[in-house]
């Protein structure tokens, strides 16, 4: 099909794994929003003639949209909460503040989170929905205890909100098999998966199980998750050994997943900060993935995952910006640098991880960990044209000796000029309303709903 948009005069960072790492060139997008041409130098005359729109980037960087392989996209209304607390105390307050939210509040919070991710250069996301069962963490039993149960539309409206933001997404839903009768839990899960059929297929990257064995009391939860993976043909990402709190209990549940046959190409461990050597061995043997949240692991004092060792053993690793309430910003540039620098510091070796490596993790590595590496994550013909225009000259970063190094080490959100999803602009820093005309109204409605829900739990914002 004829291309509809041609980007010219760009410094292209393809993140495809092929050489060169960067080049001056062009990229064309067809009418379906997919990349249909890319090359060095000047575009062929036939490509220019077939393009209905030509965008001259005047030497700016053109790179793939970032992928967050682990986000809780509804959490932007709780930034700064429990700012000096570990994981379980922090998540308990989050739950208390959201217990009285209604489905429409969850819609607006999710839509606002999607817009926030897009404005940060994240064009695809693995999104853990807030379960319809609001729980608190029980330290005595190391399990989740139900606080309030909502109807299934508490989850489906979150799906609608993310879709209406215009970001691509995988939808992750918790089973809640210990908080609800098994039939009710499975039926509600099915409602969410069926609802995905109503979403634009270009944005819907699939469903997934929100793995919850870390907080389960019995191995049957792993078996139930496996059954749902098979029934719906979906993946699973489980929070696991994230924090040093009660680490022996967490580690002891690993075999529940292994014995249930869950490990494999369709399974990822989120965080994986404190695994045993045997756990690492089984991840390697099974081909499971790991998703790394460098900023939230630091903010919550959870620890530093040994990503270098995992990569050295050919484990597929992705990166996520996690909760907006525990990072507390959806900034993949900052997340890359936090991860890169902590890995180098822990190993006392500046060469232990390259800039190309960490950029790959937050793009193509993330896409592969989510099972969508054939659709997004790099600039290659046939993939969705999810693109970032980043200008290192404004504000100035000085002479560019190595474009990939400058992009990873010196650029940030202040250099982000435009974000494209499927070749269409979804964020423009020069516009009066950069994230779209409705962004201010979306954020207002999200904030009002968040304040109402928190107030019912006894929480009042300072400002």
LUMKE-155657 format. One record per residue: y, x, z of N, C-alpha, C in turn; residue number from 1; residue in one letter. Coordinates in steps of 0.05 Angstrom, whole numbers. Atoms other than C-alpha are relative to their C-alpha. Layout:
BEGIN
    nyy    nxx    nzz   cayy   caxx   cazz    cyy    cxx    czz  nr rest
      Y      X      Z      Y      X      Z      Y      X      Z NUM    A
...
This chain:
BEGIN
    nyy    nxx    nzz   cayy   caxx   cazz    cyy    cxx    czz  nr rest
    -24     17      0      0      0      0     25     18      0   1    X
    -24    -16      1     70     25    -14     12      3     28   2    X
    -12     -5    -26    105     57     44     26    -15      3   3    X
    -25     15     -5    162     18     76     21     18     13   4    X
    -19    -18    -13    194     75    116     -8     29     -5   5    X
      4    -28      4    201    149    101     18     16     19   6    X
    -16    -18    -18    223    199    155      1     27    -14   7    X
     -3    -26     13    251    263    125     15     19     18   8    X
    -16    -21    -14    281    329    149     -6      0     30   9    X
      8      1    -28    241    327    213    -15     26      8  10    X
     17    -20    -11    210    380    257    -24    -15     13  11    X
     23     17     -7    141    348    263    -19     15     19  12    X
     20    -11    -19     95    360    323    -23    -20     -1  13    X
     20     20      5     31    325    301    -20     -5     22  14    X
     20      1    -21    -15    339    361    -27     -9    -11  15    X
     25      8     13    -74    331    314    -22     20      5  16    X
     20    -21     -3   -109    395    333     -2     18    -24  17    X
      1    -17     24   -100    422    263     24     18     -1  18    X
    -23    -18      4    -55    479    243     17    -10    -23  19    X
    -15    -13    -21      3    486    240      6    -18     24  20    X
     -7     16    -24     25    464    311     25    -17     -5  21    X
    -25     14      7     92    443    282      8      9    -28  22    X
    -10     -8     26    126    443    215     24    -17     -7  23    X
    -22     15     10    188    420    179    -11    -17    -23  24    X
     12     16     21    170    360    136      8    -29      2  25    X
     -5     28      3    164    286    125    -24    -16      9  26    X
     22     18     -8    123    226    147      7    -28    -11  27    X
     -5     27     11    115    158    113    -17    -20     14  28    X
     12     22    -14     96     91    142     -3    -23    -19  29    X
      4     23     19     65     33    103     10    -26     13  30    X
    -10     26     -9     83    -40    109    -16    -12     23  31    X
     16      9    -23     27    -50    160      5     16     25  32    X
     -7    -16    -24     59      0    208    -19     23      6  33    X
     17    -23     -3      9     56    196     10     24    -16  34    X
     -8    -25     14     21    128    175    -16      1    -26  35    X
     15     -2     26      4    134    101      6     26    -14  36    X
     -5    -26     12     30    203     87     15     18     20  37    X
    -13    -20    -18     52    267    123     -3     27    -14  38    X
      2    -26     13     68    336     97     24     18      6  39    X
    -21    -20     -3    110    399     99     20     -2    -22  40    X
    -20     -2     20    175    408     62     12    -28     -7  41    X
    -13     25     11    204    352     18    -22    -19     -9  42    X
     19     20      8    167    287      7     -2     -2    -31  43    X
      3      3     29    138    276    -63     18    -22    -11  44    X
    -19     20     12    183    237   -111    -12    -28      1  45    X
     12     27      0    132    180   -115      2    -13     28  46    X
     -3     11    -27    134    172    -39     28     -9      6  47    X
    -28      8     -3    209    171    -39      6    -26    -14  48    X
     -5     24     16    210    119    -94    -13    -25     11  49    X
     14     23    -11    160     75    -58     11    -10     27  50    X
    -11      7    -27    200     74      7     23    -18     -1  51    X
    -23     19     -1    245     16     23     21      9     19  52    X
    -19    -11    -20    278     55     79     -5     29      4  53    X
      3    -28     -5    292    129     87     16      7     25  54    X
    -13     -8    -25    309    158    156      1     30      0  55    X
     -4    -29      0    338    228    154      4      8     30  56    X
     -1     -8    -28    324    260    222     16     25      6  57    X
    -19    -22     -3    370    319    210    -10     22     19  58    X
     11    -22    -16    323    369    243    -10     -7     28  59    X
     10      8    -27    304    328    305    -31      1      0  60    X
     29      1     -3    233    329    332    -11    -28     -6  61    X
     15     25      4    184    275    308    -28      5     11  62    X
     25     -5    -14    124    269    354    -14    -27      5  63    X
     13     25     -6     71    217    372     10    -12     26  64    X
     -7     13    -25     87    166    425    -19      9     22  65    X
     17     -7    -23     61    185    494    -19    -23      6  66    X
     20     19     -9     -1    150    520     -3      3     30  67    X
      7     -1    -28     -7    132    593    -27    -13      4  68    X
     27     10     -3    -81    126    606     -6    -11     27  69    X
      4     11    -27    -70    100    676     27    -10     11  70    X
    -25     11    -10    -13     53    694     -6    -27     14  71    X
     -1     26    -13     -1     -6    741     28    -10     -7  72    X
    -25      4     14     54    -34    698     19    -20     14  73    X
    -16     21    -13     78    -90    744     15     10     25  74    X
     -9    -10    -27    101    -45    802     29     10      1  75    X
    -27    -11      0    172    -27    782     19    -12     21  76    X
    -17     12    -21    201    -74    835     -4     11     27  77    X
      6    -10    -26    173    -32    891      5     31      2  78    X
     -6    -28     -2    201     37    878     12      8     27  79    X
    -10    -10    -26    215     78    941    -15    -11     24  80    X
     15     12    -22    166     38    983    -19     21     12  81    X
     18    -19    -14    128     78   1036      2     28    -12  82    X
     -6    -25     15    161    141   1009    -12     25     12  83    X
     12    -24    -13    127    188   1058    -28     -6     11  84    X
     26      9    -10     59    154   1066    -22      7    -20  85    X
     23     -5     18    -11    169   1038     -8    -26    -14  86    X
      8     21     18    -47    125    989     -5    -27     14  87    X
      8     26    -10    -78     70   1032     22    -14     16  88    X
    -23     13    -13    -16     58   1075     20    -10    -20  89    X
    -19      8     21     27     56   1013    -10    -26    -15  90    X
     10     23     16    -19      7    975     -2    -25     18  91    X
      0     23    -18    -24    -38   1037     27    -14      0  92    X
    -27     13      1     51    -49   1036      5    -13    -27  93    X
     -3     12     26     51    -60    961    -13    -28      0  94    X
     15     25     -1     -1   -115    972     15    -21     16  95    X
    -14     19    -17     38   -147   1028     25    -11    -14  96    X
    -25      8     14    101   -149    984     -6    -19    -24  97    X
      8     15     23     63   -181    926    -17    -25      7  98    X
     19     21     -7     19   -230    965     11    -28     -8  99    X
    -11     26      5     67   -288    953     13     -3    -28 100    X
    -10      1     27     85   -273    881    -14    -23    -15 101    X
     13     20     16     72   -329    831     -5     11    -28 102    X
      7    -11     26     45   -321    760     24      7    -17 103    X
    -24     -6     16    115   -324    729     13     26      9 104    X
    -11    -26    -10    139   -267    774    -17     23    -11 105    X
     17    -21     11     79   -227    752      5      4    -30 106    X
     -7     -2     29     97   -242    679     25     17     -3 107    X
    -25    -15      4    168   -216    687     -2     29     10 108    X
      4    -28    -10    147   -155    728    -16     16    -21 109    X
     16    -13     20     96   -138    674     16      6    -25 110    X
    -16     -4     24    144   -148    617     21     22      5 111    X
    -20    -20     -7    197   -106    652    -13     28      1 112    X
     14    -26     -1    145    -51    664     -7     10    -28 113    X
      5     -8     28    126    -52    590     24     12    -13 114    X
    -25    -11     12    198    -43    569      8     27     12 115    X
     -6    -25    -13    207     12    620    -17     23    -11 116    X
     17    -20     12    147     49    592      9      7    -28 117    X
    -10     -6     27    173     42    521     25     16      0 118    X
    -25    -15     -2    242     67    541     -5     29     10 119    X
      7    -27     -8    206    128    569    -17     15    -21 120    X
     15    -13     21    170    143    504    -29     -5      0 121    X
     29      7     -2    103    112    523     -4    -24    -18 122    X
      4     21     20     78     70    465    -27    -14      3 123    X
     25     13     -6      7     55    489     -7      5     30 124    X
      5     -2    -29    -19     43    560    -26    -13      7 125    X
     23     13    -13    -82     30    599     11    -13     25 126    X
    -14     15    -21    -57    -24    646    -19    -13     20 127    X
     15     13    -21    -90    -41    712     16    -25      9 128    X
    -14     24     -9    -70   -113    724     -3     -3     31 129    X
      3      7    -28    -56   -136    795    -21    -22      2 130    X
     21     20     -3   -118   -174    816     11    -26     10 131    X
     -8     26    -11   -112   -248    830     -7     -2     30 132    X
      6     -2    -29   -142   -230    898     17     23     12 133    X
    -16    -21    -13    -89   -194    938    -15      9     25 134    X
     17    -11    -22   -124   -147    987     16     21     16 135    X
     -9    -22    -17   -109    -99   1043    -23     19      3 136    X
     21    -20     -4   -148    -35   1054     -7      0     30 137    X
     10      1    -27   -191    -39   1117    -11     28      7 138    X
      8    -28     -6   -196     31   1148    -28      0     14 139    X
     25      0    -15   -255     11   1193    -24     -1    -18 140    X
     22      4     18   -300    -10   1136      3     15    -27 141    X
     -6    -13     25   -267     29   1079     -4    -19    -24 142    X
      3     21     21   -266    -36   1038     26    -15     -3 143    X
    -23     18      5   -216    -86   1010     -5    -27     12 144    X
      2     26    -12   -204   -149   1050     21    -18    -12 145    X
    -18     19     14   -174   -210   1016     22    -10     19 146    X
    -23     11    -14   -105   -231   1039      8    -28    -11 147    X
     -7     26     13    -91   -286    988    -13      0    -27 148    X
     13      3     25   -127   -313    927     17    -18    -18 149    X
    -15     15     20    -89   -337    865    -18    -11    -21 150    X
     15     11     23   -111   -376    804     -2     21    -22 151    X
      3    -20     21   -134   -338    742     25      5    -17 152    X
    -24     -5     16    -66   -347    708     18     21     13 153    X
    -14    -23    -13    -40   -296    759     -4     25    -17 154    X
      6    -23     17    -74   -245    713      8     -5    -29 155    X
     -6      5     28    -66   -278    645     30      1     -6 156    X
    -29     -2      5      9   -283    653      9     30      0 157    X
     -7    -28      2     11   -208    666     -6     10    -28 158    X
      7     -8     28    -25   -198    599     22     -9    -19 159    X
    -22     10     17     28   -242    566     25     17      2 160    X
    -24    -15     -5     84   -202    597     -1     27    -14 161    X
      3    -26     12     58   -135    573      1     -3    -31 162    X
      0      4     29     46   -163    503     28     -6    -10 163    X
    -27      8      8    116   -193    500     19     24      1 164    X
    -17    -25     -1    145   -124    517     -3     15    -26 165    X
      4    -13     25    116    -99    451    -13     27      1 166    X
     14    -25     -3     75    -41    477    -30     -5     -6 167    X
     29      3      4      2    -29    457    -14      4     27 168    X
     11     -2    -27    -45    -37    516    -30     -7      1 169    X
     27      8     -9   -116    -38    544      4    -15     26 170    X
     -2     17    -24   -123    -92    597    -24      5     19 171    X
     21     -5    -20   -162    -73    660      2    -21     22 172    X
      1     22    -20   -185   -128    708    -21      6     20 173    X
     18     -5    -22   -218   -121    776    -19    -24      3 174    X
     20     21     -1   -282   -161    788      3    -16     26 175    X
     -3     14    -26   -269   -179    862    -26    -14      8 176    X
     25     12     -6   -343   -192    872     -6     -2     29 177    X
      4      2    -29   -340   -181    947     20    -18     13 178    X
    -20     17    -11   -278   -223    958     -4    -29     -8 179    X
      5     27     11   -302   -284    917    -29     -4     -4 180    X
     28      5      8   -368   -318    904     -4     13    -28 181    X
      5    -15     25   -401   -279    847      7    -16    -25 182    X
     -5     16     23   -397   -337    798     30     -3     -5 183    X
    -29      3      3   -323   -348    811     13     26    -10 184    X
    -11    -26      8   -309   -273    803     -6      5    -29 185    X
      7     -5     28   -346   -269    737     14    -20    -19 186    X
    -14     19     17   -315   -333    710     30      8     -3 187    X
    -28     -8      1   -244   -309    727      3     25    -18 188    X
     -1    -24     18   -259   -242    693     -2     -9    -29 189    X
      3     10     28   -282   -280    631     25    -14    -10 190    X
    -25     13      8   -218   -320    630     20     21    -10 191    X
    -18    -21      8   -178   -256    626     -8     13    -27 192    X
     10    -12     24   -222   -225    572      3    -19    -24 193    X
     -3     20     22   -221   -289    530     29     -3     -8 194    X
    -29      2      5   -145   -292    537     10     22    -19 195    X
     -9    -22     18   -140   -226    500     -3     -8    -29 196    X
      3      9     28   -163   -262    437     26    -13    -10 197    X
    -25     13      8    -95   -297    437     23     20     -4 198    X
    -20    -20      1    -57   -231    437      0     13    -28 199    X
     -2    -14     25    -31   -197    374    -20     23     -1 200    X
     21    -21      1    -90   -153    353     11     28     -4 201    X
    -12    -27      3    -43    -96    335      9     11     27 202    X
     -8     -9    -26    -20    -93    408    -24      1     19 203    X
     23      1    -18    -86   -111    442    -20     22     -8 204    X
     19    -22      4   -127    -47    447    -26     -4     14 205    X
     26      6    -12   -183    -81    485      1     -6     29 206    X
      3      5    -28   -207   -101    553    -15     22     14 207    X
     13    -21    -15   -235    -59    609     -5    -10     29 208    X
      5      5    -28   -265    -63    679     18     18     17 209    X
    -15    -15    -20   -219    -41    736    -20      8     22 210    X
     22     -8    -18   -273     -2    772      8      1     29 211    X
     -7      3    -28   -273    -16    847    -21      9     19 212    X
     22     -9    -18   -335     17    875     10     17     23 213    X
    -11    -16    -22   -292     64    916      5    -16     25 214    X
     -7     17    -23   -274      4    960    -22    -20      5 215    X
     22     19     -3   -341    -33    956    -17      7     24 216    X
     17     -4    -23   -391    -41   1012    -29      3     -8 217    X
     28     -2      9   -455    -41    970     -1      8    -29 218    X
      4    -11     27   -483    -11    906      0    -22    -21 219    X
      2     22     20   -489    -80    873     26     -3    -16 220    X
    -26      1     15   -415    -76    854     -2     16    -26 221    X
      3    -16     24   -431    -20    806    -18    -14    -21 222    X
     18     15     18   -488    -61    776     15    -23    -13 223    X
    -15     22     12   -442   -120    766     21      9    -20 224    X
    -19    -11     19   -389    -77    733    -15      8    -26 225    X
     16     -7     24   -443    -50    686     -7    -24    -16 226    X
      7     25     14   -464   -121    669     23    -10    -16 227    X
    -24     10     14   -393   -140    650      8     18    -23 228    X
     -5    -19     22   -384    -77    608    -18     -7    -24 229    X
     19      6     22   -446    -96    568      6    -28    -12 230    X
     -5     27     10   -429   -171    564     24     -1    -19 231    X
    -25      2     15   -359   -160    537      4     23    -19 232    X
     -3    -23     18   -369    -94    501     25     16      6 233    X
    -25    -12     -8   -314    -60    541     -5     25     17 234    X
      1    -25    -15   -298      4    579      4     -6     30 235    X
     -4      2    -29   -289     18    653     15     25      9 236    X
    -13    -23    -13   -240     62    690      2     -6     30 237    X
      2      4    -29   -250     70    765     17     20     15 238    X
    -13    -18    -19   -203     99    817    -22     13     16 239    X
     22    -13    -15   -246    151    851      9     27     11 240    X
     -6    -24    -16   -239    207    903     29      8     -5 241    X
    -28     -5      5   -164    201    895     14     14     23 242    X
    -14    -10    -24   -143    217    966    -20     13     19 243    X
     17    -13    -19   -170    261   1021     -7    -18     24 244    X
      7     19    -21   -171    201   1068    -29     -9     -4 245    X
     28     10     -1   -243    183   1086    -16     11    -25 246    X
     12    -11     25   -267    230   1031    -30      0      0 247    X
     29      1     -1   -339    232   1055    -11    -27     -8 248    X
      8     27      7   -344    157   1048      3     -4    -30 249    X
     -4      3     28   -314    159    979    -21     14    -17 250    X
     20    -16     15   -360    214    954    -28    -12      1 251    X
     27     11     -3   -421    179    981     -6    -23    -19 252    X
      4     23     18   -410    121    933     -3      7    -29 253    X
      3     -9     28   -413    163    870    -27     -8    -12 254    X
     27      5     10   -488    153    864     -3    -30     -8 255    X
      2     29      7   -477     77    861      6     -3    -30 256    X
     -6      1     28   -444     86    793    -22     14    -17 257    X
     20    -16     16   -494    139    770    -26    -15     -2 258    X
     25     14      0   -555     99    790      1    -26    -16 259    X
     -3     25     16   -527     36    756      2      5    -30 260    X
     -2     -6     28   -522     73    690     27     -4    -12 261    X
    -27      5      9   -447     65    686     13     24    -14 262    X
    -12    -24     12   -429    137    670     -7      3    -29 263    X
      4     -3     29   -420    153    597     26      0    -15 264    X
    -24     -2     17   -371    153    538     19    -23      5 265    X
    -17     23     -4   -344     84    558     11     -1     28 266    X
     -8      0    -28   -328    105    629     18     23      6 267    X
    -18    -21     -9   -271    144    661      5     -2     30 268    X
     -9     -2    -28   -255    167    731     30      4      1 269    X
    -29     -4     -4   -182    157    749      4     17     24 270    X
     -7    -19    -21   -154    213    792    -21     23      3 271    X
     22    -20     -2   -219    251    810     11     26     12 272    X
    -13    -23    -13   -180    296    857    -19     16     17 273    X
     17    -13    -20   -235    311    907    -30     -3     -6 274    X
     29      3      7   -303    311    870    -16     23     12 275    X
     19    -21     -7   -364    350    893     -8     14    -26 276    X
     10    -14     24   -395    401    845    -20    -17    -15 277    X
     20     17     13   -452    352    832     14    -22    -16 278    X
    -15     21     15   -402    298    812     11     11    -26 279    X
    -10    -12     24   -370    345    763    -22      5    -20 280    X
     23     -4     18   -438    363    735     -8    -26    -15 281    X
      8     25     12   -455    290    723     21    -10    -20 282    X
    -21      8     19   -388    277    689     -4     16    -26 283    X
      5    -16     24   -402    335    642    -24     -9    -15 284    X
     25      8     12   -473    314    629      1    -28    -14 285    X
     -1     28      9   -456    240    618     21     -4    -22 286    X
    -21      3     19   -395    251    574     22    -19     10 287    X
    -21     17    -11   -351    210    621     27     15     -2 288    X
    -27    -11      1   -275    221    620     12      1     27 289    X
    -17      0    -25   -224    236    674     29     -4     -8 290    X
    -28      5      5   -153    211    677     16     10     24 291    X
    -14    -16    -20   -102    253    714     28    -11      4 292    X
    -27     10     -7    -39    227    750     14     21     17 293    X
    -11    -23    -14     -3    291    769     23     -7     19 294    X
    -23      7    -16     61    260    795     -7    -17     24 295    X
      7     17    -23     31    205    838    -18     15     20 296    X
     16    -16    -19    -21    253    867     17     17     18 297    X
    -19    -16    -16     37    296    890     16    -18     19 298    X
    -17     18    -15     81    238    914    -15    -11     25 299    X
     16     11    -22     25    209    957    -15     21     16 300    X
     14    -21    -15      0    276    981    -30     -1     -4 301    X
     29      4      4    -68    261    950    -15     26     -5 302    X
     12    -25      7    -81    332    926      4      7    -29 303    X
     -4    -10     28    -85    371    861    -28      2    -13 304    X
     26      0     15   -142    356    813     -4     27    -14 305    X
      6    -25     14   -176    417    783     -5     -6    -29 306    X
      1      8     28   -161    398    712     -9     24    -18 307    X
      7    -24     16   -169    469    685    -30      3     -1 308    X
     29     -2      0   -242    471    706    -13    -22    -17 309    X
     11     22     16   -256    403    675      4      5    -30 310    X
     -4     -6     28   -224    423    609    -17     23     -9 311    X
     17    -22      7   -263    488    610    -29     -8     -4 312    X
     27     10      3   -326    446    613     -1    -23    -21 313    X
     -2     19     22   -304    403    554      0    -29      8 314    X
     -4     28     -8   -290    340    594     25    -11    -14 315    X
    -23     13     11   -244    291    559     19     -8     22 316    X
    -19      5    -22   -181    287    602     25    -13    -12 317    X
    -25     13      7   -122    240    595     19      1     23 318    X
    -20      0    -21    -58    232    635     13    -28      1 319    X
    -14     25     -3    -23    172    664     23      3     19 320    X
    -23     -1    -18     43    158    698     -4    -17     25 321    X
      8     15    -24      8    111    748     21    -22      7 322    X
    -19     21     -8     50     62    789     29      9     -2 323    X
    -28     -6     -1    124     59    780     10      1     29 324    X
     -8     -1    -28    125     52    855    -12     24     15 325    X
     10    -24    -13     90    118    869      4     24    -17 326    X
     -5    -25     15    116    165    815     30      9      3 327    X
     -6     29      2    172    131    819     15     -5    -27 328    X
    -12      3     26    192    137    746    -22      4    -21 329    X
     20     -1     21    152    126    682      8     22    -20 330    X
    -11    -22     16    171    195    655    -22     19     -8 331    X
     22    -18      7    116    230    615      9     30     -2 332    X
     -9    -28      0    159    293    606     -3     12     28 333    X
      2    -10    -28    164    301    681    -29      1      9 334    X
     28      0     -7     91    283    689    -15     24    -12 335    X
     12    -24     13     70    337    639      7     25     15 336    X
     -9    -25    -13    112    390    673    -11      2     29 337    X
     12     -1    -27     89    371    743    -29      9     -1 338    X
     28     -7      2     17    376    721     -3     29     -9 339    X
      2    -28     10     27    441    682      6     20     21 340    X
     -9    -19    -20     64    476    737    -19      1     24 341    X
     18     -1    -23     17    455    793    -26     14     -7 342    X
     25    -14      8    -44    478    754      4     30     -1 343    X
     -6    -29      0    -12    546    742      4     11     27 344    X
     -5    -10    -27     10    552    814    -26      2     16 345    X
     25     -1    -15    -58    534    843    -18     23     -8 346    X
     17    -22     10    -93    585    799     15     27     -1 347    X
    -16    -24      1    -37    636    804     -2     14    -27 348    X
      4    -10     27    -40    644    729     17    -16    -19 349    X
    -18     14     18     15    626    681    -12     -6    -27 350    X
     13      4     26    -33    628    622    -23    -20      2 351    X
     24     16     -5    -84    580    653      0    -26    -16 352    X
     -3     24     17    -57    520    614     24      3    -18 353    X
    -21     -4     19    -15    522    551     16    -26     -3 354    X
    -17     24      5     42    475    532    -14    -19    -20 355    X
     15     17     19      0    450    474    -21    -16     14 356    X
     22     13    -14    -56    433    522     10    -25     15 357    X
    -10     22    -16    -14    389    568     12    -22    -18 358    X
    -10     20     19     20    354    509    -24    -16    -12 359    X
     24     13     10    -49    339    481    -11    -20     20 360    X
     11     18    -21    -71    309    548     16    -26      2 361    X
    -16     24     -3    -13    259    549      3    -16    -26 362    X
      0     14     25    -24    238    477    -28     -5    -10 363    X
     27      5     12    -90    246    440    -22      1     21 364    X
     20      0    -22   -129    264    503     -1    -26     14 365    X
     -2     26    -13   -105    200    536    -13    -21    -18 366    X
     11     20     18   -122    159    474    -30      2      0 367    X
     29     -3      1   -192    188    472    -13     -9     27 368    X
     11      9    -26   -203    175    547     -1    -30      2 369    X
     -1     29      0   -186    102    533    -17    -12    -22 370    X
     16      9     22   -231     98    472     15    -10    -24 371    X
    -17      9     22   -174     88    423     11     23    -16 372    X
    -10    -24     14   -166    158    394      0     -2    -30 373    X
     -1      5     29   -178    131    324     24    -16     -9 374    X
    -23     18      6   -116     87    329     27     13      7 375    X
    -26    -10    -10    -62    125    368     -4     28     11 376    X
      2    -26    -14    -46    192    400      8     24    -16 377    X
     -8    -23     17    -28    237    341     11    -11    -26 378    X
    -12      7     26      9    237    275    -20      7    -22 379    X
     20     -3     21    -47    228    225     -2    -24    -18 380    X
      2     23     19    -56    185    163    -21    -20     10 381    X
     17     22     -8    -87    118    181      5    -10     28 382    X
     -6      8    -27    -63    116    253     26    -16      1 383    X
    -25     15     -4     -9     69    279     24     20      1 384    X
    -24    -17      0     61     97    267     16     -5     25 385    X
    -13      0    -26     80    102    341     13     27      4 386    X
    -14    -25      4    133    155    339     23      3     20 387    X
    -24     -6    -16    186    189    382     18     19    -16 388    X
    -20    -18     10    250    220    357     14     12     24 389    X
    -11    -14    -23    273    273    406     17     23    -11 390    X
    -19    -20     10    334    317    395      7     21     21 391    X
     -5    -21    -20    335    383    434     28     11      0 392    X
    -27    -11      3    407    396    412     21    -16     15 393    X
    -19     17    -14    439    339    451    -13    -15     23 394    X
    -15    -24     -7    445    357    506    -15     26     -8 395    X
     10    -24     12    436    428    481    -21     14     18 396    X
     20    -16    -14    374    468    501      0     29     -9 397    X
     -2    -27     10    395    531    464    -17      4    -24 398    X
     17     -5     24    359    565    406    -29     -8      5 399    X
     28      9     -2    290    537    393    -19     22    -11 400    X
     18    -22      8    241    595    392    -28    -10     -6 401    X
     26     12      4    179    553    396      3    -30      4 402    X
     -5     28     -3    187    478    382    -18    -15     20 403    X
     18     14    -18    125    456    421      8      7     29 404    X
     -8     -8    -27    147    497    482     26    -13      8 405    X
    -25     14     -6    218    469    478     -5    -29      6 406    X
      6     28     -4    191    399    472    -12     -6     27 407    X
     14      4    -25    146    405    533     16     10     24 408    X
    -13    -13    -23    187    451    578     29     -7      3 409    X
    -29      3     -2    260    435    562     10    -28     -7 410    X
    -10     27      8    264    364    534     -8    -20     22 411    X
      5     22    -19    266    300    574     10    -26    -11 412    X
     -9     26      9    286    228    571     29      0    -10 413    X
    -28     -1     10    359    248    560      1      9    -29 414    X
      1     -9     28    337    277    493    -14    -21    -18 415    X
     14     20     15    298    215    472     19    -18    -15 416    X
    -19     15     17    335    182    414    -11    -27     -8 417    X
     12     25      9    288    129    387    -30      0      5 418    X
     29      5     -3    219    100    399     -8    -21    -20 419    X
     11     19     20    179     67    344    -28     -8      7 420    X
     27     10     -2    118     23    350     -7    -13    -27 421    X
      6     10     26     85     10    283     23      4    -20 422    X
    -21     -6     18    144     41    248     26    -16      5 423    X
    -24     16     -7    194     -8    280     13     10     26 424    X
    -14     -9    -23    247     12    330     -3    -19     24 425    X
      2     16    -24    233    -12    401     19     11     22 426    X
    -19    -12    -19    282     34    437     19     18    -16 427    X
    -20    -16     14    347     65    411     21      7     21 428    X
    -18     -8    -21    389    106    459     29     -4     -7 429    X
    -28      4      9    452     94    417      8    -29      0 430    X
     -6     28      0    447     19    421     13     -9     26 431    X
    -13     10    -24    488    -21    470    -20    -10     21 432    X
     22      7    -17    423    -49    498    -24     14    -10 433    X
     20    -18     12    374      8    484    -28    -11     -2 434    X
     28     10      0    310    -29    501     -2    -28    -12 435    X
      0     27     12    329    -93    464     19    -18     15 436    X
    -20     18    -11    378   -149    476     -9    -15     25 437    X
      9     16    -22    334   -184    527     -7     17     25 438    X
      9    -17    -22    321   -123    572     14     -6     26 439    X
    -14      5    -25    375   -139    622     -9    -26     13 440    X
      9     26    -11    352   -211    629    -29      3     11 441    X
     27     -5    -10    279   -189    636      1     13     27 442    X
     -1    -14    -25    297   -141    691     12    -17     22 443    X
    -12     18    -21    340   -193    727    -21    -19     10 444    X
     21     19     -9    283   -243    728    -22     14     15 445    X
     21    -15    -15    233   -190    750     10      7     28 446    X
    -11     -7    -26    278   -167    806      2    -24     19 447    X
     -3     24    -17    292   -238    831    -28     -9     10 448    X
     26      8     -9    218   -254    832    -12     19     21 449    X
     10    -19    -19    201   -190    868     13     -3     27 450    X
    -13      4    -25    253   -202    921    -10    -25     15 451    X
     10     25    -12    229   -274    932    -28      5     13 452    X
     26     -5    -11    157   -251    940      0     18     25 453    X
     -2    -18    -23    175   -194    987     11    -14     24 454    X
    -13     14    -22    219   -239   1029    -20    -17     15 455    X
     21     16    -12    160   -285   1042    -18     16     19 456    X
     16    -18    -16    125   -225   1072     16     15     21 457    X
    -17    -12    -20    184   -204   1114     14     25     -9 458    X
    -13    -24     10    212   -150   1069     27     -7    -14 459    X
    -26      5     11    286   -147   1050     11     26    -12 460    X
    -11    -24     12    318    -97   1001     26      8     14 461    X
    -25    -10    -12    374    -53   1027     24     -7    -16 462    X
    -23      6     18    417    -66    966     -8    -22    -20 463    X
